[in-house]
Amino acid sequence: MSKAERYYNQMVAFLKEVRIELRNVTWPTKEETVNSTWVVLVTVVLIGVFIWMVDIFLQKLVTMIIS
């Protein structure tokens, strides 16, 4: 068996195993996906606002030290 044939057989076996595993996956419902998306968006906004506030504080602190 050539190297190319072995590679092909390994790829086919891998894809078959992937297909079997994907059948066992519990996929989220549309509602769960939408809820998770909102949680991520709100978290990103809150962390962004926090970092923005810390940035403003540090900017003013550095300006006071330099002046």
C-alpha positions in Angstrom: 0.0 0.0 0.0 1.4 3.3 -1.0 1.8 6.4 1.2 -1.0 8.2 -0.6 -3.4 5.2 -0.1 -2.6 5.0 3.6 -3.2 8.8 3.9 -6.5 8.5 2.1 -7.6 5.6 4.3 -6.7 7.5 7.4 -8.7 10.5 6.2 -11.7 8.4 5.4 -11.6 6.7 8.8 -11.2 10.1 10.6 -14.2 11.5 8.7 -16.3 8.5 9.6 -15.4 8.9 13.3 -16.2 12.6 13.1 -19.6 11.9 11.7 -20.3 9.3 14.5 -19.3 11.8 17.2 -21.4 14.6 15.7 -24.5 12.4 16.0 -23.8 12.2 19.7 -23.6 16.0 20.2 -26.4 17.7 22.0 -27.0 20.8 20.0 -28.5 23.9 21.8 -31.9 25.1 20.9 -32.5 28.4 19.2 -33.7 30.0 22.5 -30.5 28.8 24.3 -28.3 30.2 21.6 -30.1 33.6 21.7 -29.9 33.7 25.5 -26.2 32.8 25.4 -25.5 35.5 22.8 -27.2 38.1 25.0 -25.2 37.1 28.0 -22.0 37.4 25.9 -22.9 40.8 24.5 -23.9 42.2 27.9 -20.7 40.9 29.5 -18.5 42.4 26.7 -20.2 45.8 27.1 -19.8 45.8 30.9 -16.1 44.8 30.7 -15.6 47.4 28.0 -17.1 50.1 30.1 -15.0 49.0 33.1 -11.8 49.1 31.1 -12.8 52.5 29.6 -13.3 53.9 33.2 -10.0 52.5 34.4 -8.3 54.0 31.3 -9.7 57.5 32.1 -8.6 57.2 35.7 -5.1 56.2 34.8 -4.9 58.9 32.1 -5.9 61.6 34.6 -3.4 60.1 37.2 -0.5 60.2 34.7 -1.5 63.7 33.6 -1.4 64.8 37.3 2.0 63.2 37.9 3.5 64.7 34.7 2.2 68.2 35.3 
